[in-house]
Amino acid sequence: MKQEISVVMPCYNEEKSLGFCIDEIREACSNPEIIVVDNNSTDRSSEVAKKKGAKCVFEIKRGYGSAYLTGIKYIIKDFVIMADCDGSYDFNDIPKFLSELKNNDLVVGYRTNRNLLPVLNRFGGWIINKLLRLKGLNIKESCTGFIGMKRDKLLSLNLKKQGMEFSSELLVKAKENGLKIKEIDINFRQRTGKSKLKIFRDGWRHIKYLIF
């Protein structure tokens, strides 16, 4: 498969890890389009992105989904990687995603070394997984921050959610639209810096979307 790939990364105050992530992406694949969505950062994230040669766009409305919805508008290549830029994901796994996208529309990364995740994160993920199974989605991890998609399939989903529930919406709509979904094992590392995730607030966003 020719690696015509766009990588979209939402970014809120990740200056310490962003440069490393951009370098690792370029090592993993040839000529990627790298889109960093600065989600109203107060640090030097945008400066780092520009210095490293990434396309830096801005979304002032805070939200995981808001950042992705903005970044998606700028994608120009056929295959898309969507991932966090906190240093926790190993972008050397990108070729595995591209390989699986030969025969699938959506590839979801499963973090195998679960012990690195806080207990509350694991428990919340377990609840969300159960709710997704009620919608016919039999995957091991719903809250992954590392996925791959075909661009045309991603755009066809007409995603709307602006918060963390964006990831649940993506999975549910992919299933409803008959997309072929594949889950693969990925490497996972301790993130750089402090997590921006609000366990109870963000978990409730997922649950509310899936129930109501």
C-alpha positions as CSV (number, residue, x, y, z in Angstrom):
1,M,0.0,0.0,0.0
2,K,1.3,3.4,-0.9
3,Q,1.6,5.3,2.3
4,E,-0.6,8.3,1.4
5,I,-1.2,9.2,5.1
6,S,-2.5,12.1,7.1
7,V,-1.9,12.1,10.9
8,V,-4.2,14.3,13.0
9,M,-3.3,15.1,16.6
10,P,-5.4,17.1,19.0
11,C,-3.1,19.1,21.2
12,Y,-3.6,21.0,24.5
13,N,-0.4,22.0,26.3
14,E,1.8,19.2,25.0
15,E,5.0,21.1,24.2
16,K,7.1,18.5,26.1
17,S,6.0,15.6,24.0
18,L,4.8,17.0,20.7
19,G,8.2,17.3,19.0
20,F,9.1,13.8,19.8
21,C,5.8,12.5,18.4
22,I,6.3,14.4,15.1
23,D,9.8,13.0,14.8
24,E,8.6,9.5,15.5
25,I,5.8,9.8,12.9
26,R,8.3,10.8,10.2
27,E,10.5,7.8,11.1
28,A,7.6,5.4,10.9
29,C,6.2,6.4,7.5
30,S,7.3,8.3,4.4
31,N,6.0,11.8,3.5
32,P,3.1,12.0,6.0
33,E,0.8,15.0,6.3
34,I,1.0,15.9,10.0
35,I,-1.9,18.1,11.3
36,V,-1.6,19.4,14.8
37,V,-4.8,21.0,16.2
38,D,-3.9,23.4,18.9
39,N,-6.9,23.4,21.2
40,N,-6.3,26.7,22.9
41,S,-2.9,25.8,24.4
42,T,-1.2,28.2,26.8
43,D,2.3,26.8,26.3
44,R,4.6,26.6,23.2
45,S,2.8,23.7,21.5
46,S,2.0,25.7,18.3
47,E,5.6,26.9,18.1
48,V,6.9,23.3,18.4
49,A,4.5,22.1,15.7
50,K,5.5,24.8,13.3
51,K,9.3,24.4,14.0
52,K,8.9,20.7,13.3
53,G,7.2,21.4,10.0
54,A,3.7,20.2,10.9
55,K,0.6,21.9,9.7
56,C,-0.7,23.7,12.8
57,V,-4.4,24.7,12.9
58,F,-6.3,26.3,15.8
59,E,-9.6,25.4,17.5
60,I,-10.4,27.7,20.4
61,K,-13.4,25.7,21.6
62,R,-12.0,23.3,24.1
63,G,-12.9,19.7,23.5
64,Y,-11.4,16.4,22.2
65,G,-14.1,16.2,19.5
66,S,-13.9,19.9,18.7
67,A,-10.2,19.5,17.9
68,Y,-10.7,16.5,15.7
69,L,-13.6,18.0,13.9
70,T,-11.4,20.9,12.9
71,G,-8.4,18.7,12.0
72,I,-10.5,16.4,9.8
73,K,-11.3,19.4,7.5
74,Y,-7.6,19.7,6.5
75,I,-7.0,16.0,5.6
76,I,-5.9,15.6,2.0
77,K,-4.5,12.0,1.9
78,D,-6.4,8.8,1.6
79,F,-5.5,7.2,4.9
80,V,-5.9,8.8,8.3
81,I,-4.2,8.2,11.6
82,M,-5.9,9.9,14.6
83,A,-3.8,9.9,17.8
84,D,-2.9,11.7,21.0
85,C,0.4,13.6,21.1
86,D,1.2,13.0,24.8
87,G,4.0,10.5,24.0
88,S,1.9,7.5,25.2
89,Y,1.5,5.9,21.8
90,D,4.2,4.4,19.7
91,F,4.0,5.8,16.2
92,N,6.2,2.9,14.9
93,D,2.9,1.0,15.0
94,I,1.6,3.1,12.1
95,P,2.7,0.5,9.4
96,K,0.5,-2.1,11.2
97,F,-2.5,0.2,10.9
98,L,-1.8,0.8,7.2
99,S,-1.4,-2.9,6.5
100,E,-4.8,-3.7,8.1
101,L,-6.5,-0.8,6.2
102,K,-6.0,-2.8,3.0
103,N,-9.0,-4.9,4.0
104,N,-10.7,-2.8,6.7
105,D,-12.3,0.7,7.0
106,L,-11.5,1.4,10.6
107,V,-8.6,0.0,12.6
108,V,-8.6,0.4,16.4
109,G,-5.5,0.2,18.6
110,Y,-5.7,-2.0,21.7
111,R,-3.3,-1.1,24.5
112,T,-2.0,-4.5,25.6
113,N,0.1,-3.3,28.6
114,R,-3.0,-2.3,30.6
115,N,-1.2,-2.1,33.9
116,L,0.1,1.4,32.8
117,L,-3.4,2.7,32.9
118,P,-4.9,4.0,36.2
119,V,-7.4,1.8,37.8
120,L,-10.3,4.3,37.4
121,N,-9.5,4.6,33.6
122,R,-9.7,0.8,33.3
123,F,-12.9,0.6,35.2
124,G,-14.5,3.4,33.2
125,G,-13.4,1.8,29.9
126,W,-14.9,-1.5,31.0
127,I,-18.3,0.2,31.5
128,I,-18.1,1.9,28.2
129,N,-17.1,-1.4,26.5
130,K,-20.2,-3.1,28.0
131,L,-22.5,-0.3,26.6
132,L,-20.9,-0.6,23.2
133,R,-21.4,-4.3,23.1
134,L,-25.1,-3.6,23.5
135,K,-24.8,-1.8,20.2
136,G,-23.1,-4.7,18.5
137,L,-19.5,-3.6,18.9
138,N,-17.4,-6.4,20.2
139,I,-14.1,-4.7,20.8
140,K,-11.7,-4.9,23.8
141,E,-11.0,-1.2,24.0
142,S,-13.4,1.7,23.4
143,C,-11.3,4.6,24.7
144,T,-8.2,4.2,22.7
145,G,-6.5,7.3,21.4
146,F,-4.9,5.7,18.4
147,I,-7.0,4.7,15.4
148,G,-6.7,4.5,11.6
149,M,-9.3,5.0,8.9
150,K,-9.9,5.5,5.3
151,R,-10.5,9.2,4.6
152,D,-13.7,8.7,2.6
153,K,-15.2,6.5,5.3
154,L,-14.3,8.9,8.1
155,L,-15.9,11.9,6.2
156,S,-19.0,9.8,5.5
157,L,-19.8,9.4,9.2
158,N,-20.8,13.1,9.7
159,L,-19.4,13.2,13.2
160,K,-20.7,15.9,15.6
161,K,-19.7,15.3,19.2
162,Q,-17.3,17.9,20.6
163,G,-16.2,16.2,23.8
164,M,-14.5,13.0,24.8
165,E,-17.6,11.1,23.6
166,F,-16.4,11.8,20.1
167,S,-14.6,8.4,20.2
168,S,-17.8,6.5,21.1
169,E,-19.7,8.4,18.4
170,L,-17.1,7.4,15.9
171,L,-17.3,3.7,16.8
172,V,-21.1,3.6,17.0
173,K,-21.6,5.4,13.6
174,A,-18.9,3.2,12.0
175,K,-20.9,0.1,13.1
176,E,-24.3,1.6,12.1
177,N,-22.8,2.4,8.6
178,G,-21.6,-1.1,8.1
179,L,-17.9,-0.2,8.1
180,K,-15.4,-3.1,8.5
181,I,-13.7,-2.7,11.9
182,K,-10.5,-4.4,13.0
183,E,-8.7,-4.2,16.4
184,I,-5.0,-4.6,16.7
185,D,-2.5,-4.7,19.5
186,I,-0.4,-1.6,20.0
187,N,2.5,-0.6,22.3
188,F,1.6,1.9,25.1
189,R,3.9,4.0,27.2
190,Q,3.6,6.3,30.1
191,R,2.6,9.7,28.9
192,T,4.8,12.8,29.2
193,G,3.4,15.4,31.6
194,K,0.1,15.5,33.4
195,S,-3.1,14.0,31.9
196,K,-5.8,16.4,30.9
197,L,-8.5,13.7,31.2
198,K,-11.3,14.3,33.8
199,I,-12.3,10.8,34.6
200,F,-15.8,11.3,35.9
201,R,-16.8,14.2,33.7
202,D,-15.5,12.6,30.5
203,G,-16.7,9.2,31.4
204,W,-20.2,10.5,31.9
205,R,-20.0,12.1,28.5
206,H,-19.5,8.7,27.0
207,I,-22.2,7.0,29.1
208,K,-24.8,9.7,28.4
209,Y,-24.2,9.5,24.6
210,L,-24.4,5.7,24.6
211,I,-27.5,5.5,26.8
212,F,-29.5,8.5,25.7
